[in-house]
Amino acid sequence: MTDADNNNAKSELKSNSQPNNPLHGVKLDDIVTYLEDKYGWEELGSRINIRCFTHDPSVKSSLKFLRRTPWAREKVERLYLKSIR
């Protein structure tokens, strides 16, 4: 197997590794930005009552918190999935 064949096999495996995951390939930054554009910080904070959305919110501070806090990230991902349906 050549290096090119090996790289193609790895790429194919990587792209097919989560075919049923609707969040596969979607960055957390894109999710937060989408939700902020759709709802605004005030509405987002009322839908998901977490401090990073209710007190001096920004995408950067929200990402920092959500990356460290799995339960909050799960709520944000759930709202994103509901809002894109």
N, CA and C of each residue as an Amber inpcrd file, in Angstrom:
protein
   255
   0.8440000  -1.1740000   0.0000000   0.0000000   0.0000000   0.0000000
   0.8930000   1.2410000   0.0000000   0.6200000   2.1540000  -0.8960000
   1.4200000   3.3740000  -0.9810000   0.9550000   4.3770000   0.0740000
   1.7530000   5.4210000   0.2600000   1.3750000   6.4800000   1.2010000
   0.0690000   7.1440000   0.7860000  -0.1140000   7.3590000  -0.5100000
  -1.3430000   7.9860000  -1.0030000  -2.5580000   7.1100000  -0.7020000
  -2.4200000   5.7870000  -0.9160000  -3.5130000   4.8630000  -0.6080000
  -3.8320000   4.8720000   0.8790000  -2.7950000   4.8910000   1.6910000
  -2.9550000   4.9110000   3.1380000  -3.6630000   6.1830000   3.5880000
  -3.2750000   7.3300000   3.0300000  -3.9110000   8.6010000   3.3810000
  -5.3760000   8.6280000   2.9470000  -5.6760000   8.0780000   1.7590000
  -7.0530000   8.0200000   1.2910000  -7.9050000   7.1370000   2.1950000
  -7.3550000   6.0260000   2.6350000  -8.0800000   5.1260000   3.5280000
  -8.3540000   5.8020000   4.8650000  -7.3720000   6.5380000   5.3810000
  -7.5600000   7.2550000   6.6450000  -8.6280000   8.3310000   6.5020000
  -8.6210000   9.0680000   5.4010000  -9.6110000  10.1190000   5.1710000
 -11.0120000   9.5310000   5.0830000 -11.1370000   8.4010000   4.3720000
 -12.4440000   7.7640000   4.2310000 -12.9440000   7.2660000   5.5720000
 -12.0860000   6.6610000   6.3750000 -12.4610000   6.1730000   7.6910000
 -12.8760000   7.3330000   8.5790000 -12.1320000   8.4260000   8.5370000
 -12.4250000   9.5920000   9.3540000 -13.7800000  10.1990000   8.9870000
 -14.0790000  10.3200000   7.7060000 -15.3360000  10.9390000   7.2810000
 -16.5390000  10.0410000   7.5450000 -16.3540000   8.7420000   7.6380000
 -17.4550000   7.8180000   7.8700000 -17.5480000   7.3580000   9.3220000
 -16.7280000   7.9150000  10.2160000 -16.6780000   7.4010000  11.5730000
 -17.9070000   7.7400000  12.3990000 -18.6480000   8.8050000  12.0550000
 -19.8450000   9.1830000  12.8030000 -20.9650000   9.6150000  11.8530000
 -21.4190000   8.7100000  11.0050000 -22.4000000   9.1060000   9.9940000
 -23.7540000   9.5130000  10.5710000 -24.1220000   9.0620000  11.7650000
 -25.4260000   9.3650000  12.3450000 -25.3790000  10.4870000  13.3720000
 -24.2370000  11.1160000  13.5580000 -24.1000000  12.1870000  14.5180000
 -24.3340000  13.5270000  13.8130000 -25.4590000  14.2020000  14.1110000
 -25.7450000  15.4560000  13.4160000 -24.7790000  16.5890000  13.7790000
 -24.0300000  16.4340000  14.8580000 -23.0670000  17.4550000  15.2560000
 -21.6670000  17.1900000  14.7150000 -21.4880000  16.0720000  14.0300000
 -20.1670000  15.7310000  13.5120000 -19.7060000  16.7890000  12.5190000
 -18.5480000  17.3530000  12.7800000 -17.9810000  18.3510000  11.8940000
 -18.4350000  19.7780000  12.1770000 -19.3350000  19.9580000  13.1450000
 -19.8120000  21.2930000  13.5010000 -19.0040000  21.7790000  14.6920000
 -18.3710000  22.9360000  14.5560000 -17.5400000  23.4750000  15.6250000
 -18.4100000  24.1560000  16.6760000 -17.9600000  24.0710000  17.9280000
 -18.6710000  24.7150000  19.0180000 -18.7800000  26.2180000  18.7750000
 -17.7460000  26.8130000  18.2270000 -17.7590000  28.2340000  17.8870000
 -18.9130000  28.5430000  16.9280000 -19.1100000  27.7000000  15.9270000
 -20.1950000  27.8960000  14.9640000 -21.5630000  27.7540000  15.6350000
 -21.6760000  26.8240000  16.5700000 -22.9390000  26.6070000  17.2880000
 -23.2950000  27.8360000  18.1150000 -22.3430000  28.3230000  18.9050000
 -22.6010000  29.4790000  19.7680000 -22.9090000  30.7170000  18.9200000
 -22.1620000  30.9210000  17.8580000 -22.3930000  32.0710000  16.9780000
 -23.7740000  31.9910000  16.3360000 -24.1480000  30.8150000  15.8800000
 -25.4720000  30.6230000  15.2820000 -26.5770000  30.9480000  16.2840000
 -26.4610000  30.3960000  17.4980000 -27.4850000  30.6210000  18.5140000
 -27.5640000  32.0830000  18.9240000 -26.4250000  32.7380000  19.0250000
 -26.4180000  34.1590000  19.3930000 -27.0620000  34.9850000  18.2830000
 -26.7890000  34.6640000  17.0350000 -27.4090000  35.3750000  15.9130000
 -28.9170000  35.1420000  15.8690000 -29.3270000  33.9090000  16.1300000
 -30.7470000  33.5510000  16.0420000 -31.5610000  34.1230000  17.2010000
 -31.0470000  33.9850000  18.4340000 -31.8140000  34.3560000  19.6180000
 -31.3530000  35.6490000  20.2930000 -30.0920000  35.9940000  20.1590000
 -29.5290000  37.1070000  20.9260000 -29.1600000  36.6110000  22.3190000
 -28.2930000  37.3340000  23.0050000 -27.8050000  36.8800000  24.3120000
 -28.9180000  36.8130000  25.3480000 -29.8190000  37.8010000  25.3420000
 -30.8710000  37.8340000  26.3620000 -31.7770000  36.6060000  26.2560000
 -32.2520000  36.3250000  25.0510000 -33.1240000  35.1580000  24.8310000
 -32.3580000  33.8580000  25.0820000 -31.1220000  33.8090000  24.6520000
 -30.3070000  32.6120000  24.8680000 -30.1310000  32.3570000  26.3650000
 -29.8960000  33.4350000  27.1280000 -29.7570000  33.3150000  28.5830000
 -31.0400000  32.8790000  29.2640000 -32.1920000  33.2460000  28.7030000
 -33.4530000  32.8040000  29.3020000 -33.7630000  31.3550000  28.9270000
 -33.3220000  30.9360000  27.7540000 -33.5370000  29.5390000  27.3390000
 -32.5870000  28.5800000  28.0590000 -31.3480000  29.0110000  28.2170000
 -30.3360000  28.2170000  28.9270000 -29.7300000  29.1400000  29.9870000
 -30.1600000  28.9790000  31.2130000 -29.7570000  29.8840000  32.2750000
 -28.3660000  29.5220000  32.8110000 -27.3620000  29.9460000  32.0550000
 -25.9830000  29.7800000  32.5090000 -25.3040000  31.1410000  32.4510000
 -24.4410000  31.3800000  33.3960000 -23.8380000  32.6880000  33.6040000
 -23.1340000  33.2430000  32.3570000 -22.5270000  32.3910000  31.5690000
 -21.8020000  32.8930000  30.3920000 -22.7410000  33.5020000  29.3580000
 -24.0520000  33.2460000  29.4720000 -25.0380000  33.8500000  28.5800000
 -25.7750000  35.0190000  29.2290000 -25.7140000  35.1250000  30.5510000
 -26.5170000  36.1330000  31.2410000 -25.7120000  37.2960000  31.8100000
 -24.4360000  37.1280000  32.0400000 -23.6040000  38.1730000  32.6330000
 -22.4300000  38.5020000  31.7160000 -22.4940000  39.6600000  31.0710000
 -21.4350000  40.1310000  30.1750000 -21.0490000  39.0540000  29.1510000
 -22.0130000  38.5820000  28.3590000 -21.7610000  37.4630000  27.4440000
 -20.9020000  37.8430000  26.2470000 -20.1210000  36.8790000  25.8020000
 -19.3710000  36.9850000  24.5590000 -19.1470000  35.5710000  24.0390000
 -18.8650000  35.4540000  22.7700000 -18.6030000  34.1400000  22.1960000
 -17.3690000  33.5390000  22.8550000 -16.3270000  34.3440000  23.0260000
 -15.0730000  33.8440000  23.5840000 -15.2570000  33.2930000  25.0040000
 -15.9340000  34.0530000  25.8740000 -16.1120000  33.5880000  27.2540000
 -17.0350000  32.3690000  27.3020000 -18.0380000  32.3560000  26.4240000
 -18.9480000  31.2140000  26.3790000 -18.2210000  29.9470000  25.9490000
 -17.3710000  30.0630000  24.9340000 -16.6120000  28.9010000  24.4660000
 -15.7120000  28.3620000  25.5660000 -15.0520000  29.2560000  26.2770000
 -14.1590000  28.8360000  27.3650000 -14.9290000  28.0380000  28.4160000
 -16.1000000  28.5500000  28.8030000 -16.9160000  27.8620000  29.8030000
 -17.4580000  26.5370000  29.2650000 -18.0070000  26.5500000  28.0670000
 -18.6440000  25.3500000  27.5170000 -17.6470000  24.2250000  27.2660000
 -16.4200000  24.5670000  26.9360000 -15.4010000  23.5240000  26.7140000
 -15.0190000  22.8310000  28.0110000 -15.1850000  23.5170000  29.1350000
 -14.8270000  22.9290000  30.4400000 -16.0130000  22.3160000  31.1590000
 -17.2350000  22.5350000  30.6500000 -18.4410000  22.1560000  31.3850000
 -19.3560000  21.3070000  30.5060000 -19.2040000  19.9940000  30.5670000
 -19.9560000  19.1000000  29.6750000 -21.4800000  19.2360000  29.7730000
 -22.0290000  19.4100000  30.9700000 -23.4900000  19.4880000  31.0980000
 -24.0410000  20.7330000  30.3950000 -23.3100000  21.8310000  30.4620000
 -23.7510000  23.0630000  29.8020000 -23.6140000  22.9330000  28.2830000
 -22.5280000  22.3330000  27.8570000 -22.3220000  22.1270000  26.4170000
 -23.4300000  21.2580000  25.8330000 -23.8300000  20.2480000  26.5790000
 -24.9020000  19.3610000  26.1290000 -26.2060000  20.1400000  25.9410000
 -26.5100000  21.0550000  26.8660000 -27.7230000  21.8710000  26.7350000
 -27.6550000  22.7610000  25.4950000 -26.5010000  23.3510000  25.2490000
 -26.3130000  24.2190000  24.0900000 -26.4480000  23.4020000  22.8030000
 -25.8520000  22.2350000  22.7660000 -25.9440000  21.3810000  21.5770000
 -27.3810000  20.9440000  21.3320000 -28.1170000  20.6410000  22.4050000
 -29.5170000  20.2400000  22.2720000 -30.3640000  21.3820000  21.6860000
 -30.1540000  22.6010000  22.1930000 -30.8880000  23.7530000  21.6700000
 -30.5350000  23.9890000  20.2020000 -29.2750000  23.8440000  19.8610000
 -28.8510000  24.0140000  18.4680000 -29.5640000  23.0170000  17.5570000
 -29.5820000  21.7610000  17.9650000 -30.2400000  20.7360000  17.1490000
 -31.7300000  21.0210000  16.9910000 -32.3870000  21.4750000  18.0660000
 -33.8110000  21.8150000  17.9790000 -34.0270000  22.9940000  17.0370000
 -33.1250000  23.9590000  17.0830000 -33.3280000  25.1770000  16.3150000
 -33.0360000  25.0200000  14.8250000 -32.2840000  24.0010000  14.4350000
 -31.9960000  23.8180000  13.0120000 -32.9800000  22.8710000  12.3380000
 -33.8440000  22.2470000  13.0960000 -34.8390000  21.3250000  12.5160000
 -35.9470000  22.0650000  11.8580000
